[in-house]
Amino acid sequence: MDLGAVHPQVRALLEASAAEDGDAGPADIAAERAAYLDTTLRLGGAAEPVADVVQLVVPSGQARLPAALYVPQHEPDTTGLVVWLHGGGWYVGDIPTFDRVARSLANASGQKVLLVEYRLAPEHCFPQQVDDADATVRWARSEQGAAQLGIDPARVVVGGDSAGGQLAAVAVRHARGDGLPPPAAQLLVYPALDPAMDSDSYRAFADGPMLTAADMERCWGFYLAGGDGAGDDLAVLEAPDHEGLPPTWIAVAGQDPLRDDGLRYAARLRGAGVTVHEERFEDMVHGFLRWGGVVDRTRELLDWLGAAARGAVQR
């Protein structure tokens, strides 16, 4: 694998991981989930202090989703909110693994951040994750949810990374015309939007670094549970109607099979008249949002997202 285009800080991580682990991966999904948290604890750096973290429960049909509300340290009276749907291939990830991201994003944006644990595959498969994302975004903009969160329902930004970016994109699409205040913006970080995995970046980075095409095939397999990936809620790039979506910020990693998912979506949205802000982190690999303790460019990404959220709710 050629790591010449990868940032030296990330290259060192990948080389150290390869030397330590070889080709052996976690034995089962429970071990993978534990390893995902361990990576966060090792690479995420110190957790930023915030004014408060409030434990909540978000209703999603008959389900009750654990959630945490992060209040920014220096602007605790804000009425803006970022709903963040976490990454992890639809089958790993939770509040502890994204706690550092949520804290940093709250402080960078000056807005509250709502981090929710949607139901994970393979125990739960599509469309249950979409149902949970929809329910969370709808609840945050409802009179009841906004009152509990202490926010203005017209100042809600929806975001997510990787698998969570897919859920965020779908939830924002569903929010059009639902009778509630529309999301003020969407923030997508290397979103997974093409179940066909048919792009130049999938071919160029089929063997990584960090994320491989085989990894993504497994993720989509867990999520779809044998389904074919058809329909606008899965093949988002193929949806015919992108009009009426809010201003969008899309960040991609240049050394990532998912790079072109984000870039193609940006192009589709621009073609539909949506305002799009695009940022390419050319020397980064998939997952670097969680590596703030050891990768300097993670801070750049968080600051970019924070400025986007701040600007969106102040329009």
The 8 nearest C-alpha neighbors of each residue, nearest first, counted from 0:
[[1, 2, 208, 206, 207, 3, 204, 205],
 [0, 2, 3, 4, 208, 5, 207, 206],
 [3, 1, 5, 4, 0, 10, 208, 6],
 [2, 4, 5, 1, 6, 10, 7, 0],
 [5, 3, 2, 282, 6, 1, 254, 281],
 [4, 6, 282, 2, 3, 10, 283, 7],
 [5, 7, 282, 9, 8, 10, 283, 4],
 [8, 6, 10, 9, 11, 5, 12, 3],
 [9, 7, 11, 10, 6, 294, 12, 293],
 [10, 8, 12, 11, 6, 7, 13, 5],
 [9, 11, 7, 13, 12, 8, 5, 6],
 [12, 10, 14, 8, 9, 13, 15, 7],
 [13, 11, 9, 15, 10, 14, 16, 8],
 [12, 14, 16, 10, 15, 11, 17, 9],
 [13, 15, 17, 11, 16, 12, 10, 18],
 [14, 16, 18, 12, 13, 17, 11, 19],
 [15, 17, 13, 19, 14, 18, 20, 12],
 [18, 16, 14, 21, 20, 15, 19, 13],
 [17, 19, 15, 16, 21, 20, 14, 13],
 [20, 18, 16, 17, 21, 15, 14, 22],
 [19, 21, 17, 16, 18, 23, 22, 24],
 [22, 20, 17, 23, 18, 19, 16, 24],
 [21, 23, 20, 24, 17, 18, 19, 16],
 [24, 22, 21, 20, 25, 26, 17, 19],
 [25, 23, 26, 22, 20, 31, 21, 27],
 [26, 24, 31, 30, 27, 23, 34, 28],
 [27, 25, 30, 24, 28, 31, 29, 23],
 [26, 28, 30, 29, 25, 31, 24, 32],
 [27, 29, 31, 30, 32, 26, 25, 91],
 [30, 28, 32, 31, 27, 33, 26, 25],
 [29, 31, 33, 27, 28, 25, 32, 34],
 [32, 30, 28, 34, 25, 33, 29, 35],
 [33, 31, 35, 29, 91, 30, 34, 28],
 [32, 34, 30, 36, 31, 35, 37, 29],
 [33, 35, 37, 31, 36, 32, 30, 38],
 [36, 34, 32, 38, 33, 37, 31, 39],
 [37, 35, 96, 39, 33, 38, 34, 40],
 [36, 38, 34, 40, 39, 35, 41, 33],
 [39, 37, 41, 35, 36, 40, 42, 34],
 [38, 40, 43, 36, 42, 37, 41, 96],
 [39, 41, 37, 38, 43, 42, 36, 44],
 [42, 40, 38, 39, 43, 37, 44, 292],
 [43, 41, 290, 292, 39, 44, 40, 293],
 [42, 44, 290, 292, 291, 39, 289, 40],
 [292, 45, 43, 42, 291, 46, 293, 41],
 [44, 46, 47, 43, 292, 99, 40, 291],
 [45, 47, 99, 48, 44, 102, 98, 43],
 [48, 46, 102, 103, 45, 49, 99, 106],
 [47, 49, 46, 72, 50, 102, 51, 71],
 [50, 48, 72, 71, 51, 70, 47, 102],
 [49, 51, 72, 70, 71, 75, 48, 52],
 [52, 50, 70, 49, 69, 53, 71, 72],
 [53, 51, 69, 68, 70, 67, 54, 50],
 [52, 54, 68, 67, 51, 55, 69, 70],
 [53, 55, 67, 66, 68, 52, 56, 65],
 [56, 54, 66, 67, 65, 53, 57, 68],
 [55, 57, 65, 64, 66, 63, 58, 54],
 [56, 58, 64, 63, 135, 65, 59, 55],
 [59, 57, 63, 62, 60, 64, 56, 134],
 [60, 58, 62, 134, 131, 63, 61, 57],
 [59, 61, 62, 58, 134, 63, 130, 131],
 [60, 62, 59, 63, 58, 64, 131, 57],
 [63, 61, 59, 60, 58, 64, 57, 131],
 [64, 62, 58, 57, 59, 56, 65, 61],
 [63, 65, 57, 56, 116, 58, 117, 66],
 [66, 64, 56, 116, 115, 55, 57, 63],
 [65, 67, 115, 55, 114, 56, 54, 116],
 [66, 68, 54, 114, 53, 55, 113, 52],
 [67, 69, 113, 53, 52, 112, 54, 114],
 [70, 68, 52, 112, 111, 51, 102, 71],
 [69, 71, 111, 51, 50, 75, 49, 52],
 [72, 70, 106, 105, 49, 75, 74, 50],
 [71, 73, 49, 50, 74, 75, 106, 70],
 [72, 74, 71, 75, 50, 106, 109, 49],
 [75, 73, 71, 76, 109, 72, 77, 110],
 [76, 74, 71, 77, 70, 73, 72, 50],
 [77, 75, 74, 78, 70, 149, 71, 110],
 [78, 76, 79, 75, 110, 74, 111, 109],
 [77, 79, 150, 151, 149, 76, 80, 110],
 [80, 78, 154, 110, 77, 150, 155, 111],
 [79, 81, 111, 155, 110, 112, 156, 154],
 [80, 82, 112, 156, 157, 155, 83, 113],
 [81, 83, 113, 157, 112, 158, 156, 114],
 [84, 82, 158, 159, 114, 113, 81, 85],
 [85, 83, 159, 163, 158, 167, 114, 115],
 [86, 84, 163, 159, 160, 83, 92, 87],
 [87, 85, 163, 162, 161, 160, 88, 92],
 [86, 88, 91, 92, 89, 90, 162, 85],
 [87, 89, 218, 162, 90, 86, 91, 161],
 [88, 90, 87, 119, 162, 120, 91, 222],
 [91, 89, 120, 119, 88, 87, 121, 92],
 [92, 90, 87, 32, 89, 88, 119, 93],
 [93, 91, 87, 96, 86, 85, 32, 90],
 [92, 94, 116, 96, 95, 97, 91, 85],
 [93, 95, 97, 96, 98, 116, 114, 115],
 [96, 94, 98, 97, 93, 36, 92, 99],
 [97, 95, 36, 93, 94, 98, 92, 39],
 [98, 96, 100, 94, 99, 95, 101, 93],
 [97, 99, 95, 101, 100, 94, 96, 102],
 [100, 98, 102, 46, 101, 97, 103, 43],
 [99, 101, 97, 103, 98, 102, 104, 289],
 [100, 102, 104, 98, 99, 103, 105, 97],
 [103, 101, 99, 105, 104, 100, 47, 98],
 [102, 104, 100, 106, 105, 101, 107, 99],
 [103, 105, 107, 101, 106, 102, 305, 108],
 [106, 104, 71, 102, 110, 108, 103, 111],
 [105, 107, 71, 109, 103, 104, 108, 72],
 [108, 106, 305, 104, 105, 302, 109, 103],
 [305, 109, 107, 309, 110, 105, 106, 308],
 [108, 110, 106, 105, 71, 74, 107, 309],
 [111, 109, 79, 108, 105, 80, 77, 71],
 [110, 112, 80, 70, 69, 105, 71, 81],
 [111, 113, 81, 69, 105, 80, 68, 82],
 [114, 112, 68, 82, 67, 83, 81, 115],
 [113, 115, 83, 67, 66, 82, 112, 68],
 [116, 114, 66, 117, 65, 113, 67, 84],
 [117, 115, 93, 65, 64, 66, 94, 118],
 [116, 118, 131, 115, 128, 64, 119, 132],
 [117, 119, 128, 123, 116, 127, 120, 131],
 [120, 118, 90, 123, 89, 122, 117, 121],
 [121, 119, 123, 90, 122, 124, 222, 221],
 [120, 122, 221, 123, 124, 119, 90, 222],
 [121, 123, 120, 119, 124, 118, 90, 221],
 [124, 122, 120, 121, 119, 118, 127, 125],
 [123, 125, 222, 120, 121, 127, 126, 223],
 [126, 124, 127, 223, 222, 128, 129, 123],
 [125, 127, 129, 128, 124, 130, 223, 232],
 [126, 128, 130, 125, 129, 124, 131, 123],
 [129, 127, 131, 130, 126, 118, 125, 117],
 [130, 128, 132, 126, 127, 131, 166, 133],
 [129, 131, 127, 133, 128, 132, 134, 126],
 [132, 130, 134, 128, 129, 133, 59, 117],
 [133, 131, 129, 135, 134, 130, 170, 166],
 [134, 132, 170, 130, 136, 131, 135, 137],
 [133, 135, 131, 137, 59, 132, 136, 138],
 [136, 134, 138, 132, 137, 133, 131, 139],
 [135, 137, 139, 133, 138, 134, 132, 140],
 [136, 138, 134, 140, 135, 139, 133, 141],
 [139, 137, 141, 144, 135, 140, 136, 134],
 [138, 140, 144, 136, 145, 137, 141, 135],
 [141, 139, 152, 137, 138, 145, 179, 180],
 [142, 140, 138, 144, 143, 139, 145, 137],
 [141, 143, 145, 144, 146, 140, 152, 138],
 [144, 142, 146, 141, 145, 147, 138, 139],
 [143, 145, 139, 138, 147, 141, 146, 142],
 [144, 146, 148, 150, 142, 139, 147, 143],
 [145, 147, 149, 143, 144, 148, 142, 150],
 [148, 146, 144, 145, 149, 143, 150, 142],
 [147, 149, 145, 146, 150, 144, 139, 68],
 [150, 148, 146, 147, 145, 78, 151, 77],
 [151, 149, 78, 145, 148, 79, 152, 146],
 [150, 152, 78, 153, 154, 79, 145, 149],
 [153, 151, 140, 154, 145, 155, 150, 180],
 [152, 154, 180, 151, 155, 181, 183, 182],
 [155, 153, 79, 312, 151, 152, 183, 80],
 [156, 154, 80, 182, 183, 153, 152, 81],
 [155, 157, 81, 184, 183, 182, 185, 80],
 [158, 156, 185, 82, 81, 167, 83, 186],
 [159, 157, 186, 83, 185, 187, 167, 82],
 [158, 160, 164, 84, 163, 83, 187, 85],
 [159, 161, 164, 188, 163, 86, 190, 85],
 [160, 162, 190, 164, 86, 189, 191, 163],
 [163, 161, 86, 88, 165, 164, 191, 89],
 [164, 162, 159, 86, 84, 85, 160, 166],
 [163, 165, 159, 160, 190, 161, 167, 187],
 [164, 166, 162, 168, 163, 167, 191, 190],
 [167, 165, 163, 169, 164, 168, 129, 170],
 [166, 168, 164, 170, 165, 169, 158, 159],
 [167, 169, 165, 171, 166, 170, 164, 172],
 [170, 168, 172, 166, 171, 167, 232, 173],
 [171, 169, 133, 173, 167, 172, 168, 132],
 [172, 170, 174, 168, 173, 169, 167, 175],
 [173, 171, 169, 170, 174, 175, 168, 244],
 [172, 174, 170, 171, 175, 169, 133, 177],
 [175, 173, 171, 172, 177, 170, 176, 181],
 [176, 174, 173, 177, 172, 181, 171, 243],
 [175, 177, 178, 174, 179, 181, 173, 180],
 [178, 176, 174, 179, 175, 173, 181, 180],
 [177, 179, 176, 180, 175, 181, 174, 141],
 [178, 180, 177, 181, 140, 141, 176, 137],
 [179, 181, 153, 152, 140, 182, 178, 141],
 [182, 180, 179, 183, 174, 175, 153, 176],
 [183, 181, 155, 184, 156, 180, 245, 157],
 [182, 184, 156, 155, 154, 311, 245, 312],
 [185, 183, 246, 156, 245, 182, 247, 311],
 [184, 186, 157, 247, 158, 156, 248, 187],
 [187, 185, 158, 248, 247, 249, 157, 159],
 [186, 188, 249, 164, 159, 158, 160, 190],
 [187, 189, 160, 250, 190, 249, 251, 164],
 [188, 190, 251, 161, 261, 250, 160, 257],
 [191, 189, 161, 164, 188, 165, 160, 261],
 [192, 190, 161, 165, 162, 193, 257, 260],
 [191, 193, 260, 235, 165, 190, 234, 236],
 [192, 194, 195, 196, 234, 191, 260, 236],
 [195, 193, 196, 228, 234, 192, 219, 233],
 [194, 196, 193, 197, 228, 234, 198, 192],
 [197, 195, 194, 193, 198, 201, 212, 216],
 [196, 198, 195, 201, 199, 193, 202, 194],
 [199, 197, 201, 200, 196, 259, 202, 260],
 [198, 200, 202, 201, 203, 259, 197, 256],
 [199, 201, 256, 203, 202, 198, 259, 204],
 [202, 200, 256, 198, 205, 204, 199, 203],
 [201, 203, 199, 205, 200, 204, 198, 256],
 [202, 204, 200, 201, 205, 199, 256, 206],
 [205, 203, 207, 256, 206, 201, 202, 200],
 [204, 206, 212, 211, 202, 201, 207, 203],
 [207, 205, 211, 204, 208, 212, 0, 210],
 [208, 206, 211, 210, 204, 209, 205, 255],
 [207, 209, 210, 206, 284, 204, 211, 254],
 [208, 210, 207, 285, 284, 211, 13, 255],
 [211, 209, 207, 208, 285, 214, 255, 212],
 [212, 210, 207, 206, 214, 205, 213, 215],
 [211, 213, 205, 215, 214, 216, 201, 206],
 [214, 212, 216, 211, 215, 217, 205, 206],
 [215, 213, 211, 217, 212, 216, 210, 218],
 [214, 216, 218, 212, 217, 213, 219, 211],
 [217, 215, 213, 219, 214, 218, 220, 212],
 [216, 218, 220, 214, 215, 219, 221, 213],
 [219, 217, 215, 88, 221, 220, 216, 222],
 [218, 220, 222, 216, 221, 217, 223, 215],
 [221, 219, 217, 223, 218, 222, 224, 216],
 [220, 222, 121, 218, 224, 219, 223, 120],
 [221, 223, 124, 219, 220, 120, 125, 224],
 [222, 224, 226, 220, 225, 125, 221, 219],
 [225, 223, 221, 220, 226, 222, 124, 121],
 [224, 226, 223, 220, 227, 221, 222, 228],
 [227, 225, 223, 224, 228, 229, 220, 222],
 [226, 228, 229, 225, 223, 194, 224, 230],
 [229, 227, 233, 194, 226, 234, 230, 223],
 [230, 228, 227, 234, 233, 231, 232, 226],
 [229, 231, 232, 233, 234, 228, 238, 235],
 [230, 232, 235, 238, 234, 233, 237, 229],
 [233, 231, 230, 169, 235, 234, 129, 229],
 [234, 232, 231, 235, 230, 228, 229, 194],
 [235, 233, 231, 236, 193, 237, 230, 229],
 [234, 236, 231, 238, 237, 233, 192, 232],
 [235, 237, 234, 238, 264, 192, 193, 263],
 [236, 238, 235, 234, 239, 231, 230, 193],
 [237, 239, 231, 235, 236, 240, 234, 241],
 [240, 238, 237, 241, 231, 236, 235, 242],
 [241, 239, 242, 238, 271, 243, 237, 172],
 [242, 240, 271, 268, 244, 243, 239, 238],
 [243, 241, 271, 240, 244, 272, 273, 268],
 [242, 244, 245, 241, 273, 175, 272, 271],
 [243, 245, 242, 273, 241, 246, 172, 175],
 [246, 244, 184, 183, 247, 243, 182, 185],
 [247, 245, 274, 184, 275, 273, 185, 244],
 [248, 246, 275, 185, 184, 186, 245, 276],
 [247, 249, 276, 186, 275, 277, 187, 185],
 [250, 248, 187, 277, 188, 186, 276, 278],
 [251, 249, 278, 188, 279, 277, 189, 187],
 [252, 250, 189, 279, 258, 188, 280, 261],
 [251, 253, 280, 283, 284, 254, 255, 281],
 [252, 281, 254, 280, 255, 282, 283, 258],
 [255, 253, 284, 252, 283, 282, 281, 204],
 [254, 256, 258, 257, 284, 285, 252, 253],
 [255, 257, 201, 200, 204, 258, 205, 212],
 [258, 256, 255, 260, 259, 191, 189, 200],
 [259, 257, 255, 251, 260, 256, 261, 252],
 [258, 260, 262, 261, 257, 263, 200, 198],
 [261, 259, 257, 263, 258, 192, 262, 264],
 [260, 262, 264, 259, 263, 258, 190, 189],
 [261, 263, 259, 265, 264, 260, 266, 258],
 [264, 262, 266, 260, 265, 261, 259, 267],
 [265, 263, 267, 261, 266, 262, 236, 268],
 [264, 266, 262, 268, 263, 267, 261, 269],
 [265, 267, 263, 269, 264, 268, 270, 262],
 [268, 266, 264, 270, 269, 265, 263, 271],
 [267, 269, 271, 273, 265, 270, 266, 241],
 [270, 268, 273, 272, 266, 271, 267, 265],
 [269, 271, 267, 268, 272, 266, 273, 241],
 [272, 270, 268, 242, 269, 273, 241, 267],
 [271, 273, 269, 270, 268, 274, 242, 243],
 [274, 272, 269, 268, 271, 275, 246, 244],
 [275, 273, 246, 247, 269, 272, 276, 245],
 [276, 274, 247, 248, 246, 273, 269, 277],
 [275, 277, 248, 247, 249, 278, 274, 246],
 [276, 278, 249, 250, 248, 275, 279, 265],
 [279, 277, 250, 249, 251, 280, 276, 248],
 [278, 280, 251, 281, 250, 252, 253, 277],
 [279, 281, 252, 283, 253, 282, 251, 278],
 [280, 282, 253, 279, 283, 252, 254, 251],
 [283, 281, 5, 6, 280, 253, 4, 254],
 [284, 282, 252, 280, 281, 253, 254, 5],
 [285, 283, 254, 255, 252, 287, 286, 209],
 [284, 286, 255, 287, 252, 210, 209, 283],
 [287, 285, 288, 289, 284, 290, 161, 209],
 [286, 288, 290, 289, 285, 297, 284, 283],
 [287, 289, 297, 286, 290, 291, 300, 100],
 [290, 288, 287, 43, 291, 39, 286, 100],
 [291, 289, 43, 42, 287, 292, 288, 294],
 [290, 292, 43, 297, 294, 293, 44, 289],
 [44, 291, 293, 43, 42, 290, 294, 45],
 [292, 294, 291, 42, 290, 295, 44, 8],
 [295, 293, 291, 296, 297, 290, 8, 292],
 [294, 296, 297, 298, 293, 291, 299, 292],
 [295, 297, 299, 298, 294, 300, 291, 280],
 [298, 296, 300, 291, 299, 295, 288, 294],
 [297, 299, 301, 296, 300, 295, 302, 291],
 [300, 298, 296, 302, 297, 301, 303, 295],
 [299, 301, 303, 297, 298, 302, 304, 296],
 [300, 302, 298, 304, 303, 299, 305, 104],
 [301, 303, 305, 299, 304, 300, 107, 298],
 [304, 302, 300, 306, 301, 305, 299, 307],
 [305, 303, 307, 301, 302, 306, 300, 308],
 [108, 304, 306, 107, 302, 308, 307, 303],
 [305, 307, 309, 303, 304, 308, 108, 310],
 [306, 308, 304, 310, 305, 309, 311, 303],
 [309, 307, 311, 305, 310, 306, 108, 304],
 [310, 308, 306, 108, 307, 311, 312, 305],
 [309, 311, 313, 307, 308, 312, 306, 314],
 [310, 312, 308, 313, 309, 314, 183, 307],
 [311, 313, 154, 314, 310, 309, 183, 79],
 [312, 314, 310, 311, 309, 154, 308, 79],
 [313, 312, 311, 310, 183, 309, 154, 308]]
